[in-house]
Amino acid sequence: WDGPAALLFSDGVYAGGMLDRNGLRPMRYLITTDNMLVMASETGVLEFEAGQVKERGKLKPGKILLVDMASGRILHDQQIKDSLAAEYPYGDWLDANRIELGRITSGRSVAHRVEKFEEHLCAFNYTKEDLEKLIVPMTVDGKEPVGSMGNDTPVAVLSRQPQSLFRYFRQQFAQVTNPPIDPIREELVMSLTSYIGTVEHNLLAPAPEHCKMIKMRSPVLTDREMDILRNIEYKGFRSHSIPMLYDPATGTKGLETALKSICSKAAKAVDEGFNYIILSDRGIGPDKAPIPSLLALSAVHHHLLDIRKRAQIGLIVESTFSNPLSTALI
């Protein structure tokens, strides 16, 4: 959750303050002629004569002010960031290792549709209300509908109707008391840009290997972007697809066996050097029921954590349930 937050920190050598990127909480500072720095939410917490004040101001969103007690200097935001940016050739590392998905074309024609649409609605337990109140408004307006405080729909665990697995883990909150941030500030400080890749090296030691990532404009992918990710062989990137399907005739035992098989295949994909796994429920049919993507993803995630291989591979979910008009990255 984005603040508001004002941060004060020190390790005994450096001491400073920083404001969160929204800048909704004030952070005032004052520097005296003998280089004393005072930072607080408001001015006037300590009294100084006017002649003692060398500089005063307030931190802007995302800005930092730092005291280097080893050298006896007060460092402003641009000085700090320029120094950090010049330590290593980050631009060269990114050019050599990072892929920007939006700049790649495959030349293939990808149809943006779901085959057997009505069957998918039934298989994934979509209701008329889901279509009319959620999916259609999202498609037409390009945004999620805002609900009201008076929603008295029973939570999934108390409902008498069949519920999807997702509904057991989703909390509805009073949106009246949590309004969206204003769109101008939101556009300036927030981004949907996402990355997927591996973390095989010490994050505290800058190295070009950290840049081996795929940059995406959004965590929600189009069918064209998913097609590129599935077939990519560029700068050493490789993907591996694993079906999230099982035979419904086998019941809960069959579901358990299928999950174990998916986890085993994921671990093998790590050993074979793949950069990310695509968990897909495409291809459902009478003898191929979809495993809820939340269940399959969490099973793979925790299995890889248990065998200490999670950081070595990225996970992508391709699920008709997430939205019949798109594919989703998680």
Helices and strands as residue ranges (DSSP letters): E 6-10, E 14-19, E 28-32, E 37-40, G 50-52, E 53-58, E 64-68, E 73-75, H 77-85, H 90-97, E 99-100, G 101-103, H 117-123, H 128-129, I 130-135, H 136-141, G 156-158, G 165-168, G 175-177, H 183-189, E 194-197, G 208-211, E 213-216, E 220-221, H 223-231, E 239-243, E 245-246, G 248-250, H 251-271, E 276-280, E 289-290, H 293-306, G 310-312, E 314-318, E 327-328
